[in-house]
Amino acid sequence: MLKILAVAGVGALAWGAARRYRNVSAVHPELRVNALWASFSIGSPVELAIVRRMNAVATKPVDGVTIEQHHIPGGEDVFVYVPEQGERPWAALLWVHGGGLVSGAPEHGHESCSRAARDLGIMVVNARYRLAPEHPFPAAMDDLTAALRWLVSSAGALGIDPELVAVGGSSAGGGLAAGLAQRAHDEGLRLAFQVLVYPMLDDRTVKTPDVPSKGRLVWTARSNRFGWSSYLGHPAGEGESRPYCVPARREDLTGLAPAWIGVGDLDLFHDEDLAYAARLRDADVPVQVYEQTGMYHAGDVLTPVTNTIGSAFRQSWYDALRLRCERVPN
């Protein structure tokens, strides 16, 4: 019996290794990193604690940018990144960090947000929000709405143009930014743009796609199910009608801010992101889509910042944001 169990165990390991090799082999060579060989997902409190520890580490901001911390009435705190070079009034980007709705912290984005502020010559505001499952919807959306209202109402003191305010985020942050853009529209707050970086838009994406290698690296269906269920307060994929909770469930997208949506073809969110972009177009909302072949979820940040593919991906939304802000009248 022990021999049979040993043989079965070896067979399972071999099968798992072969599957991992197939998944990694589908990745563009420039995006292959050692971390892809590890198999990890979130589905328990222990795993969540590990991921939270990893995603709360503060990164080092780039030179040429000043950082201030502000506490928001009715919300959490934000970090404000202002480039030392440039002229006011600034355009401003309210950035929402990722983390599957259950992890992450704005401090982890010091490097990326300061880089965006410096390279774009705009003010970037990196917002903190309460995390699920301790704080399910609408806690995060209320925190981000408070941050956006503060940003617009403080435009004069901050030195920004209130007509040039955009929202953006990556992964879960991209989904929250999409929901925030919907709420801003309904409340009569005009946004210049929304930057949705491989956004987490639809809780109904709870199964691994049948397409080989898609949705099997970094952020998996198991993690997605855990994140959405924690945020919604009920199993993912069930009926949900609360506004701004699941961006893809909103029926009418008319009048939303113009958008940039970027995603890799190996990302679990690939299909839902392209579907949302198509619905925006059908609603006559200007949208630019950047689809990267051979890129898994967060492939642009898991590789060195100098990586050609990651740099091109990032530069695409930089250019789109810069162009849109320049076109919005003062």
C-alpha positions as CSV (number, residue, x, y, z in Angstrom):
1,M,0.0,0.0,0.0
2,L,2.8,2.4,0.9
3,K,4.5,1.7,-2.4
4,I,1.2,2.4,-4.3
5,L,0.8,5.7,-2.5
6,A,4.4,6.7,-3.2
7,V,4.0,5.9,-6.9
8,A,0.7,7.9,-7.0
9,G,2.4,10.8,-5.2
10,V,5.3,10.9,-7.6
11,G,2.8,10.7,-10.5
12,A,0.8,13.7,-9.2
13,L,4.0,15.7,-8.8
14,A,5.1,14.9,-12.3
15,W,1.7,15.8,-13.7
16,G,1.7,19.1,-11.7
17,A,5.3,19.9,-12.9
18,A,4.3,19.2,-16.5
19,R,1.3,21.4,-16.3
20,R,3.3,24.2,-14.7
21,Y,5.9,23.9,-17.5
22,R,3.2,24.2,-20.1
23,N,1.8,27.3,-18.5
24,V,5.1,29.0,-18.1
25,S,6.1,28.0,-21.7
26,A,3.1,30.0,-23.0
27,V,4.5,33.2,-21.4
28,H,6.5,35.6,-23.6
29,P,10.2,34.9,-23.0
30,E,10.8,38.5,-21.7
31,L,8.1,38.0,-19.0
32,R,9.3,34.7,-17.6
33,V,10.5,35.0,-14.0
34,N,11.3,32.4,-11.4
35,A,8.3,33.2,-9.3
36,L,6.0,31.7,-12.0
37,W,7.2,28.2,-11.1
38,A,5.7,28.5,-7.7
39,S,2.1,27.5,-7.3
40,F,0.2,29.7,-4.8
41,S,-3.3,31.0,-4.4
42,I,-5.5,32.6,-1.7
43,G,-8.3,30.6,-0.2
44,S,-7.8,30.5,3.5
45,P,-7.0,32.9,6.4
46,V,-3.4,31.6,6.6
47,E,-2.8,32.2,2.9
48,L,-4.4,35.6,3.2
49,A,-2.1,36.5,6.0
50,I,1.0,35.6,3.9
51,V,-0.2,37.6,1.0
52,R,-1.0,40.6,3.1
53,R,2.5,40.6,4.6
54,M,4.0,40.6,1.1
55,N,1.7,43.3,-0.3
56,A,2.2,45.7,2.6
57,V,5.9,46.2,2.2
58,A,6.7,49.9,1.4
59,T,8.6,50.5,-1.8
60,K,11.1,53.3,-2.3
61,P,9.9,56.4,-4.2
62,V,11.9,57.6,-7.2
63,D,13.9,60.9,-7.0
64,G,12.4,64.1,-8.1
65,V,9.0,63.7,-6.3
66,T,7.8,65.0,-3.0
67,I,5.4,62.9,-0.9
68,E,2.8,64.2,1.5
69,Q,0.3,62.2,3.6
70,H,-3.2,63.5,4.1
71,H,-6.1,62.1,6.2
72,I,-9.4,62.3,4.5
73,P,-12.6,63.3,6.3
74,G,-15.0,60.4,6.2
75,G,-12.3,58.1,4.7
76,E,-8.8,56.8,5.2
77,D,-5.5,58.5,4.4
78,V,-3.9,59.2,1.0
79,F,-0.3,59.8,-0.2
80,V,0.1,62.7,-2.6
81,Y,3.1,62.6,-5.0
82,V,4.0,65.9,-6.6
83,P,6.8,66.2,-9.2
84,E,9.4,68.8,-8.5
85,Q,9.5,69.8,-12.1
86,G,6.5,71.2,-13.9
87,E,3.9,73.9,-13.8
88,R,0.6,74.2,-11.9
89,P,-2.3,73.6,-12.1
90,W,-1.6,69.9,-12.3
91,A,-3.7,67.2,-13.7
92,A,-4.3,64.6,-11.0
93,L,-4.7,60.8,-11.0
94,L,-6.4,59.1,-8.1
95,W,-4.7,55.7,-7.9
96,V,-6.3,52.6,-6.4
97,H,-3.9,49.8,-5.4
98,G,-4.6,46.1,-6.2
99,G,-4.6,43.1,-3.9
100,G,-7.7,41.1,-4.8
101,L,-9.9,43.3,-2.6
102,V,-8.4,41.6,0.4
103,S,-4.8,42.8,0.6
104,G,-2.5,45.6,-0.4
105,A,-1.5,49.0,0.9
106,P,-0.7,52.4,-0.7
107,E,2.8,52.3,0.7
108,H,3.5,49.3,-1.6
109,G,2.9,51.7,-4.5
110,H,5.4,54.5,-3.5
111,E,7.7,53.5,-6.4
112,S,5.2,53.1,-9.1
113,C,3.1,56.2,-8.1
114,S,6.0,58.5,-7.7
115,R,7.4,57.3,-11.1
116,A,4.1,58.1,-12.7
117,A,4.0,61.5,-11.2
118,R,7.5,62.3,-12.3
119,D,7.3,60.8,-15.8
120,L,3.8,62.3,-16.5
121,G,4.3,65.6,-14.8
122,I,1.0,65.2,-12.9
123,M,-0.1,64.9,-9.3
124,V,-0.8,61.3,-8.2
125,V,-2.9,60.6,-5.2
126,N,-2.6,57.0,-3.8
127,A,-5.6,56.1,-1.7
128,R,-6.0,53.7,1.2
129,Y,-9.2,51.7,1.6
130,R,-10.6,49.2,4.0
131,L,-10.1,45.6,3.0
132,A,-12.4,42.6,2.9
133,P,-13.4,40.3,4.5
134,E,-13.2,42.4,7.6
135,H,-14.8,45.3,5.7
136,P,-17.0,44.1,2.8
137,F,-18.7,46.3,0.3
138,P,-19.4,49.2,0.4
139,A,-16.5,50.1,2.8
140,A,-13.8,50.3,0.1
141,M,-16.0,52.2,-2.3
142,D,-17.0,54.7,0.4
143,D,-13.4,55.3,1.3
144,L,-12.4,55.9,-2.4
145,T,-15.4,58.2,-3.0
146,A,-14.4,60.2,0.1
147,A,-10.9,60.5,-1.4
148,L,-12.1,61.6,-4.8
149,R,-14.5,64.2,-3.3
150,W,-11.6,65.5,-1.1
151,L,-9.3,65.7,-4.2
152,V,-11.8,67.7,-6.2
153,S,-12.9,70.0,-3.4
154,S,-9.3,70.7,-2.5
155,A,-8.2,71.5,-6.0
156,G,-7.4,75.1,-5.3
157,A,-5.2,74.3,-2.2
158,L,-3.5,71.4,-4.0
159,G,-2.9,73.3,-7.2
160,I,-4.7,71.0,-9.5
161,D,-7.3,71.6,-12.3
162,P,-10.6,70.0,-11.2
163,E,-11.4,69.4,-14.8
164,L,-8.3,67.2,-15.2
165,V,-8.9,64.6,-12.5
166,A,-8.7,60.9,-13.6
167,V,-9.1,57.7,-11.6
168,G,-7.1,54.5,-12.2
169,G,-5.9,51.3,-10.6
170,S,-4.5,47.9,-11.3
171,S,-6.2,44.5,-10.8
172,A,-8.7,44.8,-7.9
173,G,-7.8,48.5,-7.9
174,G,-8.8,48.8,-11.5
175,G,-12.1,47.2,-10.7
176,L,-12.6,49.6,-7.8
177,A,-11.6,52.5,-10.1
178,A,-14.2,51.4,-12.6
179,G,-16.9,51.3,-9.9
180,L,-15.7,54.7,-8.7
181,A,-16.1,56.1,-12.2
182,Q,-19.6,54.9,-12.3
183,R,-20.5,56.4,-9.0
184,A,-18.8,59.7,-9.9
185,H,-20.9,59.9,-13.1
186,D,-24.1,59.2,-11.2
187,E,-23.2,61.9,-8.6
188,G,-22.5,64.5,-11.3
189,L,-18.7,64.5,-10.9
190,R,-17.0,64.8,-14.2
191,L,-13.8,62.8,-14.7
192,A,-11.3,63.3,-17.4
193,F,-10.3,59.6,-17.8
194,Q,-10.2,56.2,-16.2
195,V,-7.1,54.0,-16.4
196,L,-8.0,50.3,-15.9
197,V,-4.9,48.1,-15.7
198,Y,-6.0,44.4,-16.0
199,P,-9.1,45.3,-13.9
200,M,-11.1,42.9,-11.7
201,L,-14.5,43.6,-13.1
202,D,-16.8,40.6,-12.9
203,D,-17.5,38.3,-9.9
204,R,-18.9,35.7,-12.3
205,T,-15.3,34.8,-13.4
206,V,-15.1,32.1,-10.9
207,K,-13.9,29.2,-13.0
208,T,-10.6,28.5,-14.7
209,P,-11.0,29.1,-18.4
210,D,-11.0,26.2,-20.8
211,V,-8.3,27.9,-22.8
212,P,-4.9,26.3,-22.0
213,S,-2.6,28.4,-19.8
214,K,-5.1,31.3,-19.4
215,G,-5.8,32.3,-15.8
216,R,-3.3,29.8,-14.3
217,L,-0.5,32.1,-13.3
218,V,-0.3,34.6,-10.4
219,W,-4.0,35.3,-10.0
220,T,-6.1,32.1,-10.3
221,A,-9.8,31.3,-10.2
222,R,-9.5,30.1,-6.6
223,S,-8.0,33.4,-5.5
224,N,-10.6,35.3,-7.5
225,R,-13.4,33.4,-5.9
226,F,-12.0,34.1,-2.4
227,G,-11.5,37.8,-3.1
228,W,-14.9,38.4,-4.6
229,S,-16.8,36.3,-1.9
230,S,-14.9,38.2,0.8
231,Y,-15.8,41.6,-0.7
232,L,-19.5,40.8,-1.6
233,G,-20.3,39.0,1.6
234,H,-21.8,36.1,-0.3
235,P,-20.5,33.5,-2.8
236,A,-19.1,35.0,-6.0
237,G,-21.3,34.5,-9.0
238,E,-24.6,34.7,-7.2
239,G,-27.2,37.5,-7.9
240,E,-25.9,41.0,-7.1
241,S,-27.7,44.3,-7.8
242,R,-26.0,46.8,-5.5
243,P,-24.7,49.8,-7.6
244,Y,-20.9,50.1,-8.0
245,C,-20.3,46.7,-6.4
246,V,-19.5,44.7,-9.5
247,P,-18.7,47.1,-12.4
248,A,-19.4,44.5,-15.1
249,R,-23.0,44.1,-13.8
250,R,-24.0,47.7,-14.5
251,E,-26.4,47.7,-17.4
252,D,-26.0,51.2,-18.7
253,L,-22.5,52.5,-19.3
254,T,-23.5,55.6,-21.2
255,G,-21.7,58.8,-20.2
256,L,-18.9,57.3,-18.3
257,A,-15.4,58.8,-18.6
258,P,-13.2,57.7,-21.5
259,A,-11.0,54.7,-20.6
260,W,-7.8,52.8,-21.2
261,I,-8.0,49.1,-20.6
262,G,-4.9,46.9,-20.7
263,V,-4.6,43.2,-20.1
264,G,-2.5,40.2,-21.2
265,D,-4.0,37.3,-23.1
266,L,-3.0,34.8,-20.4
267,D,-4.7,36.8,-17.6
268,L,-7.8,35.4,-15.9
269,F,-9.4,38.8,-16.4
270,H,-8.7,38.9,-20.2
271,D,-12.2,38.1,-21.5
272,E,-14.1,40.1,-18.9
273,D,-11.9,43.1,-19.6
274,L,-12.4,43.0,-23.4
275,A,-16.1,42.4,-22.9
276,Y,-16.3,45.6,-20.7
277,A,-14.3,47.6,-23.3
278,A,-16.7,46.4,-26.0
279,R,-19.7,47.5,-23.9
280,L,-18.1,50.9,-23.4
281,R,-17.7,51.3,-27.1
282,D,-21.3,50.3,-27.7
283,A,-22.3,53.0,-25.2
284,D,-20.2,55.5,-27.2
285,V,-17.6,55.9,-24.5
286,P,-14.1,56.4,-26.0
287,V,-11.9,53.4,-25.0
288,Q,-8.4,52.3,-25.9
289,V,-7.5,48.7,-25.4
290,Y,-4.0,47.4,-25.1
291,E,-3.7,43.6,-25.3
292,Q,-0.4,42.0,-24.6
293,T,0.3,38.5,-26.0
294,G,2.0,36.1,-23.6
295,M,1.4,38.2,-20.5
296,Y,0.0,36.9,-17.3
297,H,-1.7,38.9,-14.6
298,A,0.6,41.7,-13.3
299,G,3.3,40.7,-15.7
300,D,4.4,44.3,-16.1
301,V,5.2,44.6,-12.4
302,L,6.7,41.2,-11.6
303,T,9.5,41.8,-14.1
304,P,12.2,44.6,-13.9
305,V,11.0,48.1,-14.6
306,T,13.3,48.2,-17.6
307,N,11.7,45.1,-19.2
308,T,10.7,46.1,-22.8
309,I,7.2,44.6,-22.7
310,G,6.3,45.9,-19.3
311,S,7.7,49.3,-20.2
312,A,5.6,49.5,-23.4
313,F,2.5,48.4,-21.5
314,R,3.0,51.1,-18.9
315,Q,3.9,53.7,-21.5
316,S,0.6,53.0,-23.4
317,W,-1.5,54.2,-20.5
318,Y,0.9,57.0,-19.7
319,D,0.4,58.3,-23.3
320,A,-3.4,57.8,-23.2
321,L,-3.7,59.7,-19.9
322,R,-1.5,62.5,-21.0
323,L,-3.3,62.9,-24.3
324,R,-6.8,62.8,-22.7
325,C,-5.9,65.4,-20.0
326,E,-4.4,67.7,-22.6
327,R,-7.7,67.5,-24.6
328,V,-10.0,68.3,-21.7
329,P,-10.8,72.1,-21.7
330,N,-9.9,74.1,-18.6
